[in-house]
């Protein structure tokens, strides 16, 4: 397809050639001036129609390219949305795993602290028993002397 500039140059050349031929035919008396004027009006109308068709084709081409670009962006957006949903699902799983791990750690810490508390209670009871045994040993040591 010709570019708009080349098409305009070709149309201008053909218009000049047609005007020259019509002028020769009128001066030679082969056609009347009215017929030449009607022919020029008809050719101008055809040229305007061709110009409008060219503009419409160019606009249609641009609209088609825009439509293709929009479809491409929609496809990318759909892929991005799918990826974001996958990431969101993974994040939900990770959050649940972290919460489960935190609950297990809290249970483990509670068990450790309870165990430490029991050890303290047991240690205090043993310390009392040891103290009582020392007192008995001291008492026996005093009595035997």
DSSP file (Angstrom, degrees, kcal/mol; ACC not computed):
  #  RESIDUE AA STRUCTURE BP1 BP2  ACC     N-H-->O    O-->H-N    N-H-->O    O-->H-N    TCO  KAPPA ALPHA  PHI   PSI    X-CA   Y-CA   Z-CA
    1    1 A X              0   0    0      0, 0.0     2,-0.1     0, 0.0     0, 0.0   0.000 360.0 360.0 360.0 140.5    0.0    0.0    0.0
    2    2 A X        -     0   0    0      1,-0.1     2,-0.1     2,-0.1     0, 0.0  -0.370 360.0-112.2 -71.5 149.0    1.2    3.5   -0.8
    3    3 A X     >  -     0   0    0      1,-0.1     4,-2.8    -2,-0.1     5,-0.2  -0.427  31.3-108.3 -74.4 158.7    2.2    5.8    1.9
    4    4 A X  H  > S+     0   0    0      1,-0.2     4,-2.3     2,-0.2     5,-0.2   0.865 119.0  50.0 -58.2 -36.4   -0.1    8.9    2.4
    5    5 A X  H  > S+     0   0    0      2,-0.2     4,-2.6     1,-0.2    -1,-0.2   0.934 112.9  45.1 -67.9 -45.0    2.6   11.2    1.0
    6    6 A X  H  > S+     0   0    0      1,-0.2     4,-2.6     2,-0.2    -2,-0.2   0.900 113.8  50.5 -65.8 -39.3    3.3    9.1   -2.1
    7    7 A X  H  X S+     0   0    0     -4,-2.8     4,-2.6     2,-0.2    -1,-0.2   0.906 111.3  48.3 -63.3 -42.5   -0.5    8.7   -2.7
    8    8 A X  H  X S+     0   0    0     -4,-2.3     4,-2.5    -5,-0.2    -2,-0.2   0.899 112.0  49.5 -65.8 -39.7   -1.0   12.5   -2.4
    9    9 A X  H  X S+     0   0    0     -4,-2.6     4,-2.1     2,-0.2    -2,-0.2   0.915 112.8  47.0 -65.1 -42.0    1.9   13.1   -4.8
   10   10 A X  H  X S+     0   0    0     -4,-2.6     4,-2.6     2,-0.2    -2,-0.2   0.913 112.7  49.4 -64.8 -42.4    0.4   10.6   -7.3
   11   11 A X  H  X S+     0   0    0     -4,-2.6     4,-2.5     1,-0.2    -2,-0.2   0.898 110.5  50.4 -64.7 -40.0   -3.0   12.1   -6.9
   12   12 A X  H  X S+     0   0    0     -4,-2.5     4,-2.4     2,-0.2    -1,-0.2   0.905 111.5  48.4 -64.5 -40.7   -1.7   15.6   -7.5
   13   13 A X  H  X S+     0   0    0     -4,-2.1     4,-2.4     2,-0.2    -2,-0.2   0.925 113.7  46.3 -64.7 -45.0    0.2   14.5  -10.6
   14   14 A X  H  X S+     0   0    0     -4,-2.6     4,-2.8     2,-0.2    -2,-0.2   0.879 112.0  51.9 -65.4 -36.6   -2.9   12.7  -11.9
   15   15 A X  H  X S+     0   0    0     -4,-2.5     4,-2.8     2,-0.2    -2,-0.2   0.919 111.2  46.7 -65.3 -43.2   -5.1   15.8  -11.1
   16   16 A X  H  X S+     0   0    0     -4,-2.4     4,-2.3     2,-0.2    -2,-0.2   0.914 114.1  47.7 -64.9 -42.0   -2.7   18.1  -13.0
   17   17 A X  H  X S+     0   0    0     -4,-2.4     4,-2.4     2,-0.2    -2,-0.2   0.913 113.3  48.0 -64.2 -42.9   -2.6   15.7  -15.9
   18   18 A X  H  X S+     0   0    0     -4,-2.8     4,-2.9     2,-0.2     5,-0.2   0.915 111.3  50.3 -65.0 -43.0   -6.4   15.4  -15.9
   19   19 A X  H  X S+     0   0    0     -4,-2.8     4,-2.5     1,-0.2    -2,-0.2   0.908 111.5  49.2 -61.6 -41.1   -6.9   19.2  -15.7
   20   20 A X  H  X S+     0   0    0     -4,-2.3     4,-2.2     2,-0.2    -2,-0.2   0.921 112.1  47.2 -63.5 -44.2   -4.5   19.6  -18.6
   21   21 A X  H  X S+     0   0    0     -4,-2.4     4,-2.5     2,-0.2    -2,-0.2   0.917 113.2  48.7 -64.4 -43.4   -6.3   17.0  -20.8
   22   22 A X  H  X S+     0   0    0     -4,-2.9     4,-2.5     1,-0.2    -1,-0.2   0.904 110.3  51.3 -63.9 -40.2   -9.7   18.6  -19.9
   23   23 A X  H  X S+     0   0    0     -4,-2.5     4,-2.5    -5,-0.2    -1,-0.2   0.910 111.0  48.5 -63.0 -40.8   -8.3   22.0  -20.8
   24   24 A X  H  X S+     0   0    0     -4,-2.2     4,-2.3     2,-0.2     6,-0.2   0.905 111.5  49.4 -64.1 -41.9   -7.1   20.7  -24.2
   25   25 A X  H  X>S+     0   0    0     -4,-2.5     5,-2.0     2,-0.2     6,-1.1   0.885 112.6  47.4 -66.3 -37.6  -10.4   19.0  -24.9
   26   26 A X  H ><5S+     0   0    0     -4,-2.5     3,-0.6     2,-0.2    -2,-0.2   0.930 114.5  45.9 -69.0 -44.1  -12.3   22.2  -24.1
   27   27 A X  H 3<5S+     0   0    0     -4,-2.5    -2,-0.2     1,-0.2    -1,-0.2   0.833 112.2  51.3 -68.3 -31.1  -10.0   24.4  -26.2
   28   28 A X  H 3<5S-     0   0    0     -4,-2.3    -1,-0.2    -5,-0.2    -2,-0.2   0.653 112.0-125.0 -79.1 -13.0  -10.2   21.9  -29.0
   29   29 A X  T <<5S+     0   0    0     -4,-0.7    -3,-0.2    -3,-0.6    -2,-0.1   0.653  74.4 125.8  82.2  14.9  -13.9   22.0  -28.8
   30   30 A X  S   <S+     0   0    0     -5,-2.0     2,-0.3    -6,-0.2    -4,-0.2   0.830  78.9  19.4 -76.9 -31.4  -14.3   18.3  -28.3
   31   31 A X  S    S-     0   0    0     -6,-1.1    -2,-0.2    -9,-0.1    -1,-0.1  -0.932  87.6-107.8-131.6 160.7  -16.3   18.7  -25.1
   32   32 A X     >  -     0   0    0     -2,-0.3     4,-1.9     1,-0.1     5,-0.1  -0.391  27.7-113.5 -83.8 165.2  -18.2   21.7  -23.7
   33   33 A X  H  > S+     0   0    0      1,-0.2     4,-2.4     2,-0.2     5,-0.2   0.878 117.0  53.9 -64.8 -37.9  -17.1   23.7  -20.7
   34   34 A X  H  > S+     0   0    0      2,-0.2     4,-2.5     1,-0.2    -1,-0.2   0.890 107.8  49.6 -63.2 -41.5  -20.1   22.5  -18.6
   35   35 A X  H  > S+     0   0    0      2,-0.2     4,-2.3     1,-0.2    -1,-0.2   0.883 111.4  49.4 -66.0 -37.3  -19.2   18.8  -19.3
   36   36 A X  H  X S+     0   0    0     -4,-1.9     4,-2.5     2,-0.2    -2,-0.2   0.900 111.0  49.7 -66.5 -40.6  -15.6   19.5  -18.3
   37   37 A X  H  X S+     0   0    0     -4,-2.4     4,-2.6     2,-0.2    -2,-0.2   0.909 111.7  48.1 -65.4 -41.3  -16.8   21.3  -15.1
   38   38 A X  H  X S+     0   0    0     -4,-2.5     4,-2.6     2,-0.2    -2,-0.2   0.903 111.3  50.8 -65.1 -40.1  -19.0   18.3  -14.3
   39   39 A X  H  X S+     0   0    0     -4,-2.3     4,-2.5     2,-0.2    -2,-0.2   0.915 111.1  48.2 -62.9 -43.0  -16.1   15.9  -14.9
   40   40 A X  H  X S+     0   0    0     -4,-2.5     4,-2.5     2,-0.2    -2,-0.2   0.914 112.1  49.2 -63.3 -43.1  -13.9   17.9  -12.6
   41   41 A X  H  X S+     0   0    0     -4,-2.6     4,-2.3     1,-0.2    -2,-0.2   0.910 111.9  49.1 -62.6 -41.7  -16.6   18.0   -9.9
   42   42 A X  H  X S+     0   0    0     -4,-2.6     4,-2.4     2,-0.2    -2,-0.2   0.909 112.4  47.5 -63.6 -42.5  -17.0   14.2  -10.3
   43   43 A X  H  X S+     0   0    0     -4,-2.5     4,-2.5     2,-0.2    -2,-0.2   0.877 110.9  51.2 -67.8 -37.2  -13.2   13.6  -10.1
   44   44 A X  H  X S+     0   0    0     -4,-2.5     4,-2.6     2,-0.2    -1,-0.2   0.908 110.7  49.6 -64.6 -41.1  -13.0   15.9   -7.0
   45   45 A X  H  X S+     0   0    0     -4,-2.3     4,-2.5     2,-0.2    -2,-0.2   0.920 111.5  48.1 -63.9 -43.0  -15.8   13.9   -5.4
   46   46 A X  H  X S+     0   0    0     -4,-2.4     4,-2.6     2,-0.2    -2,-0.2   0.895 111.6  50.4 -63.0 -39.6  -14.0   10.6   -6.2
   47   47 A X  H  X S+     0   0    0     -4,-2.5     4,-2.4     2,-0.2    -2,-0.2   0.910 110.9  48.6 -64.7 -41.8  -10.8   12.0   -4.8
   48   48 A X  H  X S+     0   0    0     -4,-2.6     4,-2.5     2,-0.2    -2,-0.2   0.910 112.0  49.7 -64.2 -41.3  -12.5   13.1   -1.6
   49   49 A X  H  X S+     0   0    0     -4,-2.5     4,-2.4     2,-0.2    -2,-0.2   0.911 111.0  48.8 -63.1 -43.0  -14.1    9.7   -1.3
   50   50 A X  H  X S+     0   0    0     -4,-2.6     4,-2.4     2,-0.2    -2,-0.2   0.892 111.0  51.4 -63.3 -39.3  -10.8    7.9   -1.8
   51   51 A X  H  X S+     0   0    0     -4,-2.4     4,-2.4     2,-0.2    -2,-0.2   0.917 110.1  48.6 -63.3 -43.6   -9.2   10.2    0.8
   52   52 A X  H  X S+     0   0    0     -4,-2.5     4,-2.7     2,-0.2    -2,-0.2   0.896 110.4  51.1 -63.7 -40.2  -12.0    9.4    3.3
   53   53 A X  H  X S+     0   0    0     -4,-2.4     4,-2.5     2,-0.2    -1,-0.2   0.917 110.1  50.4 -62.3 -42.4  -11.5    5.6    2.6
   54   54 A X  H  X S+     0   0    0     -4,-2.4     4,-2.3     2,-0.2    -2,-0.2   0.922 111.4  47.7 -61.0 -44.8   -7.8    6.0    3.2
   55   55 A X  H  X S+     0   0    0     -4,-2.4     4,-2.7     1,-0.2    -2,-0.2   0.919 112.0  49.7 -62.9 -43.4   -8.4    7.8    6.5
   56   56 A X  H  X S+     0   0    0     -4,-2.7     4,-2.6     1,-0.2    -2,-0.2   0.905 110.5  50.2 -63.9 -40.7  -11.0    5.2    7.6
   57   57 A X  H  X S+     0   0    0     -4,-2.5     4,-2.4     2,-0.2    -1,-0.2   0.909 111.7  48.0 -63.5 -41.4   -8.5    2.4    6.8
   58   58 A X  H  X S+     0   0    0     -4,-2.3     4,-2.4     2,-0.2    -2,-0.2   0.918 113.0  47.8 -65.4 -42.6   -5.8    4.1    8.8
   59   59 A X  H  X S+     0   0    0     -4,-2.7     4,-2.7     2,-0.2    -2,-0.2   0.895 111.3  51.2 -64.2 -39.1   -8.1    4.6   11.7
   60   60 A X  H  X S+     0   0    0     -4,-2.6     4,-2.5     2,-0.2    -2,-0.2   0.907 109.8  50.1 -64.4 -41.3   -9.2    1.0   11.5
   61   61 A X  H  X S+     0   0    0     -4,-2.4     4,-2.4     2,-0.2    -2,-0.2   0.917 112.1  47.3 -62.1 -43.5   -5.6   -0.2   11.5
   62   62 A X  H  X S+     0   0    0     -4,-2.4     4,-2.5     2,-0.2    -2,-0.2   0.916 111.8  50.1 -65.0 -41.8   -4.8    2.0   14.6
   63   63 A X  H  X S+     0   0    0     -4,-2.7     4,-2.5     1,-0.2    -2,-0.2   0.893 110.2  51.3 -62.7 -38.9   -7.9    0.7   16.4
   64   64 A X  H  X S+     0   0    0     -4,-2.5     4,-2.5     2,-0.2    -2,-0.2   0.922 110.5  47.7 -64.1 -44.4   -6.9   -2.8   15.6
   65   65 A X  H  X S+     0   0    0     -4,-2.4     4,-2.3     2,-0.2    -2,-0.2   0.896 112.3  49.8 -63.5 -40.0   -3.4   -2.3   17.0
   66   66 A X  H  X S+     0   0    0     -4,-2.5     4,-2.5     2,-0.2    -2,-0.2   0.910 110.2  51.0 -63.8 -41.4   -4.9   -0.7   20.1
   67   67 A X  H  X S+     0   0    0     -4,-2.5     4,-2.4     2,-0.2    -2,-0.2   0.912 110.4  48.7 -62.3 -43.4   -7.3   -3.6   20.5
   68   68 A X  H  X S+     0   0    0     -4,-2.5     4,-2.2     2,-0.2    -1,-0.2   0.902 111.4  50.0 -62.8 -40.9   -4.4   -6.1   20.2
   69   69 A X  H  X S+     0   0    0     -4,-2.3     4,-2.5     2,-0.2    -2,-0.2   0.902 110.3  50.1 -64.6 -40.9   -2.4   -4.1   22.8
   70   70 A X  H  X S+     0   0    0     -4,-2.5     4,-2.6     2,-0.2    -2,-0.2   0.912 110.2  50.2 -63.9 -42.5   -5.4   -4.1   25.2
   71   71 A X  H  X S+     0   0    0     -4,-2.4     4,-2.2     2,-0.2    -1,-0.2   0.894 110.3  50.7 -62.5 -38.7   -5.8   -7.8   24.8
   72   72 A X  H  X S+     0   0    0     -4,-2.2     4,-2.3     2,-0.2    -2,-0.2   0.925 111.9  46.5 -64.0 -44.6   -2.1   -8.3   25.5
   73   73 A X  H  X S+     0   0    0     -4,-2.5     4,-2.6     1,-0.2    -2,-0.2   0.875 110.8  52.8 -66.2 -36.6   -2.3   -6.2   28.6
   74   74 A X  H  X S+     0   0    0     -4,-2.6     4,-2.4     2,-0.2    -1,-0.2   0.903 109.4  49.1 -64.6 -40.0   -5.5   -8.0   29.7
   75   75 A X  H  X S+     0   0    0     -4,-2.2     4,-2.4     2,-0.2    -2,-0.2   0.917 112.3  47.8 -64.8 -42.6   -3.6  -11.3   29.3
   76   76 A X  H  X S+     0   0    0     -4,-2.3     4,-2.7     1,-0.2    -2,-0.2   0.902 111.6  50.8 -63.8 -40.1   -0.7  -10.0   31.4
   77   77 A X  H  X S+     0   0    0     -4,-2.6     4,-2.7     2,-0.2    -2,-0.2   0.896 109.4  50.5 -64.1 -39.7   -3.1   -8.7   34.0
   78   78 A X  H  X S+     0   0    0     -4,-2.4     4,-2.4     2,-0.2    -2,-0.2   0.914 111.9  47.4 -64.3 -42.0   -4.8  -12.1   34.2
   79   79 A X  H  X S+     0   0    0     -4,-2.4     4,-2.6     2,-0.2    -2,-0.2   0.912 113.2  48.8 -64.3 -41.3   -1.4  -13.8   34.6
   80   80 A X  H  X S+     0   0    0     -4,-2.7     4,-2.7     2,-0.2    -2,-0.2   0.905 110.7  50.4 -64.6 -41.3   -0.4  -11.3   37.3
   81   81 A X  H  X S+     0   0    0     -4,-2.7     4,-2.3     2,-0.2    -2,-0.2   0.917 111.4  48.4 -62.5 -43.3   -3.7  -11.8   39.1
   82   82 A X  H  X S+     0   0    0     -4,-2.4     4,-2.4     2,-0.2    -2,-0.2   0.918 112.2  49.0 -62.5 -43.9   -3.2  -15.6   39.0
   83   83 A X  H  X S+     0   0    0     -4,-2.6     4,-2.6     1,-0.2    -2,-0.2   0.908 110.5  50.8 -63.0 -41.2    0.3  -15.2   40.3
   84   84 A X  H  X S+     0   0    0     -4,-2.7     4,-2.7     2,-0.2    -1,-0.2   0.886 109.2  50.9 -64.6 -37.7   -0.9  -12.9   43.1
   85   85 A X  H  X S+     0   0    0     -4,-2.3     4,-2.5     2,-0.2    -1,-0.2   0.911 110.8  49.1 -64.9 -40.7   -3.6  -15.4   44.1
   86   86 A X  H  X S+     0   0    0     -4,-2.4     4,-2.4     2,-0.2    -2,-0.2   0.920 112.7  47.5 -62.7 -42.9   -0.9  -18.1   44.2
   87   87 A X  H  X S+     0   0    0     -4,-2.6     4,-2.8     2,-0.2    -2,-0.2   0.904 111.1  51.3 -64.6 -40.9    1.3  -15.9   46.3
   88   88 A X  H  X S+     0   0    0     -4,-2.7     4,-2.5     2,-0.2    -2,-0.2   0.905 109.8  49.8 -63.0 -41.1   -1.6  -15.0   48.6
   89   89 A X  H  X S+     0   0    0     -4,-2.5     4,-2.3     2,-0.2    -2,-0.2   0.925 112.1  47.8 -63.0 -44.3   -2.4  -18.7   49.1
   90   90 A X  H  X S+     0   0    0     -4,-2.4     4,-2.7     1,-0.2    -2,-0.2   0.909 110.9  51.2 -63.0 -41.4    1.2  -19.4   49.9
   91   91 A X  H  X S+     0   0    0     -4,-2.8     4,-3.0     2,-0.2    -1,-0.2   0.908 108.3  52.0 -62.5 -40.8    1.3  -16.5   52.4
   92   92 A X  H  X S+     0   0    0     -4,-2.5     4,-2.4     2,-0.2    -1,-0.2   0.917 111.1  47.6 -60.5 -42.4   -1.9  -17.9   54.0
   93   93 A X  H  X S+     0   0    0     -4,-2.3     4,-2.5     2,-0.2    -2,-0.2   0.910 112.8  48.7 -64.2 -41.4   -0.1  -21.2   54.4
   94   94 A X  H  X S+     0   0    0     -4,-2.7     4,-2.7     2,-0.2    -2,-0.2   0.901 110.7  50.4 -65.1 -40.6    3.0  -19.6   55.8
   95   95 A X  H  X S+     0   0    0     -4,-3.0     4,-2.6     2,-0.2    -2,-0.2   0.923 111.6  48.2 -63.1 -43.1    1.0  -17.5   58.2
   96   96 A X  H  X S+     0   0    0     -4,-2.4     4,-2.6    -5,-0.2    -2,-0.2   0.913 112.0  49.4 -63.3 -41.8   -0.8  -20.6   59.4
   97   97 A X  H  X S+     0   0    0     -4,-2.5     4,-2.6     2,-0.2    -2,-0.2   0.904 111.6  48.6 -63.7 -41.3    2.5  -22.5   59.8
   98   98 A X  H  X S+     0   0    0     -4,-2.7     4,-2.6     2,-0.2    -2,-0.2   0.908 112.1  49.0 -65.5 -41.2    4.0  -19.6   61.8
   99   99 A X  H  X S+     0   0    0     -4,-2.6     4,-2.3     2,-0.2    -2,-0.2   0.915 112.6  47.7 -64.7 -41.7    0.9  -19.5   64.0
  100  100 A X  H  X S+     0   0    0     -4,-2.6     4,-2.6     2,-0.2    -2,-0.2   0.919 112.9  48.8 -63.1 -42.9    1.1  -23.2   64.6
  101  101 A X  H  X S+     0   0    0     -4,-2.6     4,-2.6     1,-0.2    -2,-0.2   0.898 110.6  50.5 -63.9 -40.3    4.8  -23.0   65.3
  102  102 A X  H  X S+     0   0    0     -4,-2.6     4,-2.5     2,-0.2    -1,-0.2   0.897 110.4  49.9 -65.2 -38.9    4.2  -20.1   67.7
  103  103 A X  H  X S+     0   0    0     -4,-2.3     4,-2.5     2,-0.2    -2,-0.2   0.918 111.5  48.4 -65.3 -42.3    1.5  -22.2   69.5
  104  104 A X  H  X S+     0   0    0     -4,-2.6     4,-3.0     2,-0.2    -2,-0.2   0.914 112.2  49.0 -63.3 -41.6    3.9  -25.1   69.7
  105  105 A X  H  X S+     0   0    0     -4,-2.6     4,-3.3     2,-0.2     5,-0.2   0.911 110.3  50.8 -63.8 -41.3    6.6  -22.9   71.1
  106  106 A X  H  X S+     0   0    0     -4,-2.5     4,-2.5     2,-0.2    -2,-0.2   0.922 112.5  46.7 -62.4 -42.1    4.2  -21.4   73.6
  107  107 A X  H  X S+     0   0    0     -4,-2.5     4,-2.6     2,-0.2    -2,-0.2   0.923 113.6  48.5 -63.1 -44.2    3.3  -24.9   74.7
  108  108 A X  H  X S+     0   0    0     -4,-3.0     4,-2.7     2,-0.2    -2,-0.2   0.920 112.4  48.2 -62.1 -43.9    6.9  -26.0   74.9
  109  109 A X  H  X S+     0   0    0     -4,-3.3     4,-3.1     2,-0.2     5,-0.2   0.904 111.1  51.2 -63.4 -40.6    7.8  -22.9   76.9
  110  110 A X  H  X S+     0   0    0     -4,-2.5     4,-2.6    -5,-0.2    -2,-0.2   0.920 111.5  47.3 -61.9 -42.3    4.9  -23.5   79.2
  111  111 A X  H  X S+     0   0    0     -4,-2.6     4,-2.7     2,-0.2    -2,-0.2   0.906 113.2  48.7 -64.9 -40.8    6.1  -27.1   79.7
  112  112 A X  H  X S+     0   0    0     -4,-2.7     4,-2.9     2,-0.2    -2,-0.2   0.937 113.2  46.4 -64.2 -45.7    9.6  -25.9   80.3
  113  113 A X  H  X S+     0   0    0     -4,-3.1     4,-2.7     2,-0.2    -2,-0.2   0.892 113.0  49.7 -65.3 -37.8    8.5  -23.3   82.8
  114  114 A X  H  X S+     0   0    0     -4,-2.6     4,-2.8    -5,-0.2    -1,-0.2   0.919 111.3  49.5 -64.3 -41.4    6.3  -25.8   84.6
  115  115 A X  H  X S+     0   0    0     -4,-2.7     4,-2.7     2,-0.2    -2,-0.2   0.916 111.4  48.7 -63.1 -42.2    9.1  -28.2   84.7
  116  116 A X  H  X S+     0   0    0     -4,-2.9     4,-2.3     2,-0.2    -2,-0.2   0.902 111.0  51.0 -63.2 -40.0   11.4  -25.5   86.1
  117  117 A X  H  X S+     0   0    0     -4,-2.7     4,-2.7     2,-0.2    -2,-0.2   0.918 110.6  48.1 -63.3 -42.4    8.7  -24.7   88.7
  118  118 A X  H  X S+     0   0    0     -4,-2.8     4,-3.2     1,-0.2     5,-0.2   0.906 110.2  52.5 -63.8 -40.4    8.4  -28.4   89.7
  119  119 A X  H  X S+     0   0    0     -4,-2.7     4,-2.9     2,-0.2    -1,-0.2   0.901 110.2  48.5 -61.7 -39.5   12.2  -28.6   89.9
  120  120 A X  H  X S+     0   0    0     -4,-2.3     4,-2.9     2,-0.2    -2,-0.2   0.934 112.7  47.0 -65.0 -45.8   12.2  -25.5   92.2
  121  121 A X  H  X S+     0   0    0     -4,-2.7     4,-2.4     2,-0.2    -2,-0.2   0.940 116.2  45.1 -61.7 -45.1    9.4  -27.0   94.4
  122  122 A X  H  X S+     0   0    0     -4,-3.2     4,-2.8     1,-0.2    -2,-0.2   0.897 112.9  51.1 -64.0 -40.1   11.3  -30.3   94.5
  123  123 A X  H  X S+     0   0    0     -4,-2.9     4,-2.6    -5,-0.2    -2,-0.2   0.892 110.1  49.3 -65.1 -39.0   14.5  -28.5   95.2
  124  124 A X  H  X S+     0   0    0     -4,-2.9     4,-2.2     2,-0.2    -1,-0.2   0.913 112.0  48.5 -66.8 -40.5   13.0  -26.6   98.0
  125  125 A X  H  X S+     0   0    0     -4,-2.4     4,-2.4     2,-0.2    -2,-0.2   0.922 113.7  46.9 -64.5 -42.3   11.5  -29.8   99.5
  126  126 A X  H  X S+     0   0    0     -4,-2.8     4,-3.1     1,-0.2     5,-0.2   0.890 109.5  53.9 -65.6 -38.4   14.9  -31.5   99.2
  127  127 A X  H  X S+     0   0    0     -4,-2.6     4,-2.5     2,-0.2    -1,-0.2   0.906 109.7  48.3 -63.2 -39.3   16.6  -28.5  100.8
  128  128 A X  H  X S+     0   0    0     -4,-2.2     4,-2.8     2,-0.2    -2,-0.2   0.918 112.4  48.5 -64.9 -42.8   14.2  -28.7  103.7
  129  129 A X  H  X S+     0   0    0     -4,-2.4     4,-2.7     2,-0.2    -2,-0.2   0.928 112.5  47.9 -62.6 -43.5   14.8  -32.4  104.0
  130  130 A X  H  X S+     0   0    0     -4,-3.1     4,-2.4     2,-0.2    -2,-0.2   0.906 112.1  50.1 -63.2 -40.5   18.6  -31.8  103.9
  131  131 A X  H  X S+     0   0    0     -4,-2.5     4,-2.5     2,-0.2    -2,-0.2   0.907 111.3  48.6 -63.9 -41.7   18.3  -29.0  106.5
  132  132 A X  H  X S+     0   0    0     -4,-2.8     4,-2.4     1,-0.2    -2,-0.2   0.906 111.0  50.5 -64.4 -41.2   16.3  -31.4  108.7
  133  133 A X  H  X S+     0   0    0     -4,-2.7     4,-2.5     2,-0.2    -2,-0.2   0.894 110.2  49.9 -64.2 -38.8   18.9  -34.1  108.3
  134  134 A X  H  X S+     0   0    0     -4,-2.4     4,-2.9     2,-0.2     5,-0.3   0.917 109.5  51.4 -63.3 -43.8   21.7  -31.7  109.2
  135  135 A X  H  X S+     0   0    0     -4,-2.5     4,-2.7     1,-0.2    -2,-0.2   0.926 111.3  47.4 -61.7 -41.8   19.8  -30.6  112.2
  136  136 A X  H  X S+     0   0    0     -4,-2.4     4,-2.8     2,-0.2    -2,-0.2   0.904 112.0  50.1 -64.6 -40.7   19.4  -34.2  113.3
  137  137 A X  H  X S+     0   0    0     -4,-2.5     4,-2.4     2,-0.2    -2,-0.2   0.902 112.2  47.6 -64.2 -40.5   23.0  -34.9  112.6
  138  138 A X  H  X S+     0   0    0     -4,-2.9     4,-2.2     2,-0.2     5,-0.2   0.908 112.3  49.8 -65.7 -42.0   24.0  -31.9  114.7
  139  139 A X  H  X S+     0   0    0     -4,-2.7     4,-2.3    -5,-0.3    -2,-0.2   0.932 113.0  46.1 -64.3 -42.5   21.7  -32.9  117.5
  140  140 A X  H  X S+     0   0    0     -4,-2.8     4,-2.2     1,-0.2    -1,-0.2   0.876 110.7  53.5 -65.2 -36.7   23.1  -36.4  117.4
  141  141 A X  H  X S+     0   0    0     -4,-2.4     4,-0.6     2,-0.2    -1,-0.2   0.855 111.2  45.9 -67.4 -34.5   26.6  -35.0  117.4
  142  142 A X  H  < S+     0   0    0     -4,-2.2     3,-0.3     2,-0.2    -2,-0.2   0.863 112.7  50.5 -74.3 -38.2   25.9  -32.9  120.5
  143  143 A X  H  < S+     0   0    0     -4,-2.3    -2,-0.2     1,-0.2    -1,-0.2   0.875 108.5  51.6 -70.7 -34.9   24.2  -35.7  122.3
  144  144 A X  H  <        0   0    0     -4,-2.2    -1,-0.2     1,-0.2    -2,-0.2   0.694 360.0 360.0 -76.9 -16.4   27.1  -38.1  121.7
  145  145 A X     <        0   0    0     -4,-0.6    -1,-0.2    -3,-0.3    -2,-0.2   0.446 360.0 360.0 -87.8 360.0   29.7  -35.7  123.0
